[in-house]
């Protein structure tokens, strides 16, 4: 981007010198020359500013997209944490007074759901990186 700025300003100065040397109007004095130079520099500055703002907007859009993915991942982590807490609670409740087969079935179902969700979480994390 810096090279582009210098290129724009160099082109303006060179075109200003060319106009002064080769196409000098009759009533063209030093003040008109300065007005012309500064008008050209201001226009070049405007062009460079517009291009810089476009680059910044693209960068911000990319950052926002990354943040959305990060928030999705954080939500999945929170859900996984809740599932683990629920599994602990279910395990604690089923440990007293339940049949062994029921306990194993409940624990297996909960474990399978947690593992599926964990695999999905890992896939989401890989996509963000």
ZIRAKA-V547269 format. One record per residue. RES is the residue in one small letter. PHI is phi in whole degrees, 0 to 359 (NA if undefined). Layout:
# ZIRAKA-V547269
res = {RES & RES}
phi = {PHI & PHI}
This chain:
# ZIRAKA-V547269
res = {x & x & x & x & x & x & x & x & x & x & x & x & x & x & x & x & x & x & x & x & x & x & x & x & x & x & x & x & x & x & x & x & x & x & x & x & x & x & x & x & x & x & x & x & x & x & x & x & x & x & x & x & x & x & x & x & x & x & x & x & x & x & x & x & x & x & x & x & x & x & x & x & x & x & x & x & x & x & x & x & x & x & x & x & x & x & x & x & x & x & x & x & x & x & x & x & x & x & x & x & x & x & x & x & x & x & x & x & x & x & x & x & x & x & x & x & x & x & x & x & x & x & x & x & x & x & x & x & x}
phi = {NA & 297 & 298 & 295 & 300 & 295 & 295 & 296 & 293 & 294 & 297 & 294 & 295 & 296 & 295 & 296 & 295 & 298 & 296 & 294 & 279 & 262 & 240 & 290 & 292 & 292 & 262 & 255 & 254 & 295 & 293 & 298 & 296 & 293 & 300 & 297 & 298 & 291 & 295 & 295 & 295 & 295 & 295 & 298 & 298 & 296 & 297 & 297 & 297 & 297 & 293 & 296 & 295 & 297 & 295 & 294 & 296 & 298 & 296 & 293 & 297 & 295 & 297 & 296 & 298 & 296 & 294 & 300 & 297 & 294 & 295 & 298 & 296 & 297 & 297 & 295 & 296 & 296 & 295 & 298 & 298 & 296 & 297 & 296 & 296 & 295 & 297 & 296 & 295 & 297 & 298 & 294 & 289 & 279 & 289 & 252 & 82 & 254 & 286 & 295 & 296 & 296 & 300 & 295 & 296 & 297 & 296 & 294 & 299 & 296 & 297 & 298 & 297 & 294 & 294 & 298 & 293 & 295 & 298 & 297 & 297 & 296 & 298 & 297 & 295 & 295 & 293 & 290 & 294}
